[in-house]
Amino acid sequence: MSKHDAPKADFACKPANPLVNPHADPHAEAPACPTQNPRDLKHEAERARMIIETLPYIREFAGQTVVIKYGGNAMIDENLKQSFAKSVVLLKYVGVNPIIVHGGGPQIGQMLKALNIQSHFRQGLRVTDGPTMDVVEMVLVGKVNKEIVNLINLAGGRAVGLSGKDGMLIRAEKKELAIESADAPPEIIDLGMVGEVVSIETGVLKSLMGVGIIPVIAPVGVDDEGRTYNINADSVAGAVAAAIRAKRLHLLTDVPGVLDCDKKLIPSMTSTQAFEAIERGVVVGGMIPKLQCCLEAVLGGVDKVHIIDGRVENCVLLEMFTPCGIGTEITR
């Protein structure tokens, strides 16, 4: 039989076959045939055009590593948590290698309160004694980290949770904090088991990414004597991005980005402008350590760093795959 003699396919809608679904009603009416409504077709064509417009950005980031510091309201709001996990999985499927570094300050605070352990801050850093460090590690590594891993895996990805102890991923040392005063010697503050990054063992991350796994890192480090340290998540993210030569570092916050003196968004800054903003007092409060982290990452070899509003759904995708992006971009 030639292809011209082959029976023609019957594309007419037919009743559902009860053998396919044993609960189907054989007397039920056949579903209506789908129609090509011109309006629907135009809408779908618009969606296809929008997908095509992302091609230059997908091509730019394919095969590249992107570090995302996950924190703030994006870790609390259920809808934002789900959209973040799906965004991370989408990045992986289009060829980007995401690495997640997460915080967990509010969750730590809740657990300390439940256990009646007093906690206080100096210069924005939690003073961490032995009992507090146990809670920090328990919450960050045992609870928050695994929740994020689970969300990503349920969204279709393959994520593995890590702390700085795994494969000696984050080598740390005790952080020294001195407060300068114009009319007195510097005040040395003992922060307890608060640390800063000495080095990142990138081989652990590269091994995981090499087999398609998304690393999710809790910011707990360890020194050569095995002592555990609580480290600022922004600092860990910056150190990881610089060590692995990431193309981008994204810091999710609860503000639109870096604001000027008039509280207007600064869309782009060079490293020099960012340093001057800190020196002149344009940037204040919690944005100072974030901007310092950005400067260290950029000077350490990261192409660009973005401070973006994690309260915006799909904020990472908006920054990476749209012409305008969102938040503040810091470059060399």
N, C-alpha and C positions, 0 to 999 in steps of 0.2 A: 504494500500500500504506500503510495507516494504521500508526501506531506499535503498535497492538494486534495487527496482523497480521505484524509484523516477526519474523523467526526469533529464537528465544531463544538467548542466548549459552551456549556449552557451557563450563562452568568445570571440567569433569573434567580431571584430570592426564593428559597424553598423553606418549608417548615423545618424546625429543628429535628434532628434525628434522635428519637428516644433511646437508641442504643448508645449514643454518645453520652447522654445524660439520663440515667435511669429514672430521675425524678421529673423529667420533662413531661408536659402534657401533650400527648400526640394529637389532641384536638384543638390545641391552642392555635391562634392565628399566627401566620408567618410574620416575622418582623418586617417593618416597612423597609423598602429598598433605600439605601442612602442616596441622596440627590446631591448634585454638585451645585449648590447654591452659589451664585456669583459672589455674594457678599462673603460667604465662608471661604471661598477660594481666594479672594483678595486678602482676607485676614491671614490665611495660612501662607500666602506668598510673602506678606510683610514679615511674618515670623522667619521664614526662610532667608529673606534678605538680611534680617538682623543677625542671624547665625553666620552668614557669609561675611558680614562686616567684622566679625571677630577673628577671621582667618589671619590677618597680619599679626595680631597679638598672640594667637596660638602658635604661629610659626616662630615668633620671637622667643617665646618662653619654652618651647618644646625641648626637652632634654635638660633644662636648666633647674637649679635648686632654688626654692623659695622658702624662707623661714618665716613662720607666722607666730607672733606672740599672742596667745589667746587669753583674754582676761576681761574684767569689767562685766557690764550687764549682759554681754553676749554669752557669758557662762551661766547666767541665772535665768533669763527669759527662755521658756521652753521652745517657742517658735524660732528664736535666734539660735538656740543650740542645735535644733534640727537643720536649719538652713546652713549653719556653719559646717556641720558634718558633711552635708551634701556638696557644699562648695569644695571642700577638701577632696572628696572623692572625684568630683568632676575634674579638678586640676590633675589628679593622677591619671585619669582616663584620657586626657588630651596631651599627655606626655610630660607634664610638669612633675618635679619631685618635691612635694611639700614636706617640711619638717615642722612639727608643732611644739612650741614651748608654752607651758601654761602657768598661770598663777593660781591663787586660791586663798587670798587673804580673808575674805568674808567667811568662807567655810572654816578656816582655822579659828577665826574669832568666835564663831558659833560653838565649835567643839570645846574651846578653852572655857567659855562661859558655862557650858553644860557640865564640865568637870570642876568648876569652881577654881580655875587656875587664873591668877591675876596676870595681866599682860599690859605693857605700856610701850610707847614709841619714843624714839629720839631721832630727830632729823628725818622723820618719815620711815625709819627702820624699826622693826619690831625687836626689842631687846629679848634675846632668846637664851634662857637658862636650860638646864638639863630636862626638866619635866616639859617645858614648852617645846623643846626640840623634838621630844618623843611624839608630841601631838602634831607638830608641823609635818614630820615624816609620815606619820600614820595617815593624816588627812590628804597630803599632797600625793604621796606615792600609792597608798592603799585605797583611797576613795576617789578623789578627783581624777587622778590619772586614768584609772580603770573605767570611770564613767565616760570619759572622752574617747578612749579606745573603743568602748562598746558602741557609742554613737556612730563612730566612723565605720566600724565593721557592719553595723546594721544598715548603714546607708550604701553598702556595697563595696567598701574598701577593705584593705588588709592592714590593720594598724597594730603596733606593738608598743606597750608602755615601758618606759625606761626611767631610772633615776641616775644621778651622777655616779652612783656606786656600781652600776652595771657596766662591766668592762672598763672600769675606771674612766667613765665617759667625761665626768667633770672633776678635774683636780682643783682643789680650792685651798685657800688659806684664810686665817682669821682676818676679818676686816678691821682696820684701824680707823677710828673716827676722831678727828680733832676739830674743835670749834674755835675759830680765830676771834680774837677780841682786840680792839684798838688800844685799850688801856690795861690789858692784862695778858699774861702768858696764855697760850692755847690750852683749852680744856680738853683733856683726853677722856673720851667716853668709852667705857667697856660695854660693848653690845652683846657680850656673851658668845653664843655659837652662831653668830652672823658671819658669813664668809664672802669672799670675792673670788672670781674665777682666775685660776693660774693658767690652765690649758684645757683644751678640748681634745679628746681622743676621737678623731674623725673616722678612723677605721671602722669603729662600731657602726656609725651611721651609714657609711658607704656600703658596708656589707649588707645591711638591712635593705637599703634602697636598691641595691643591685639585684635583689630578688623580688622587687615590687612591693616592699613593705613600707608603710608610712610610720616613721618614728614619732612618738609622743613623749616629750621629756618633762619630768618634774624637776623643778629647780633646787635640788638637794645635791650638794657636793661633798667630796671627801678629800682629806689630806693624806700625806704619805704615811702618817701614823694611824690612819683609819678613823680619825675623828670626823664626825658628820657636821655639815654646816648648812644653815638656811641662807639661800642666796636670792637676791632680787631677781624676779623672772625676766624683767626687761634686760638686765645685765647678762643673764644667761643667753637670752635670744640673740643679743648683739654679738656675744663671744662665739656662739655657734655659727652665726651667719658669716662672721669674718674668717673663722677657722676653716670653714668648708667652701669659702669663696662663693657664697650664694649670690645669685643675680639680684634678688630683692629681699628686703626685710620689711615685714608689715607688723606694726604695733597697733593692736586693737585697744581703743580707749573709750571713755564715756563722754568725750567732747568731740566737736567736729574736726579738730586738728590744732595746729599752733595758731593762737590768736594774737593780733597786734594790740597796741595800747587802746584802740577803740573797740576792742572785742570783735574785730572782723577777721575772718579766716585768711591766713597767709598760705596761698596755694603752693608756693615753691620757695625754697631757700637753698643757698649754697652753704657749705660748711662754715665759711667765714661769716656769713650773715647769721647763722645759727649761733655761733660762738658770741657774736656781738649782741644778739638778743638776750643771751644769758647775762653777759657782763653789764648791760645797760638796764637790766631789770624789766625788760619787756616781757620776758617769760618768768613766771613765778610758780611757787608751790610744786605740786607733783609733776608738772611738765618739765621742770629742770632736769631731774634724773633721766627722764625719757629722752630729752634732747641730747643729753650727754651720751647716753647709750647709742643714739643715732650717729653722733659724731665719731664715736669709737668704731662703729661698724663701717661707716663710709671710709674713714681713714685706714681701716684694716683691710679694705679691698672690696667691700660690697658696692655694687654699681649705684644703687639708689635705695633709700629708706623711706617708708611712708608711715606717717601717723594718721590713722583713719578711725572713723567713728564706728565702733562695733555695734552701736544701737541700730545701725542701718542694715536692713536685711540684705544678705548677699554682698556685703561691703567689699570683700576681697575680690570677687568677680568684677564688681563695678570699677574697682581701681585698676585691675589688670587688663580687662578686656573691653574697655570703653574709651573713646577719644579723650574725654575730659578728666576721667578719674574722679576721686574724691579725696578729701583730707589734705595733708601737707606733705610735699615731697622734699626730701633733703638730698642734695647731691654734693659731689666734691667741689 
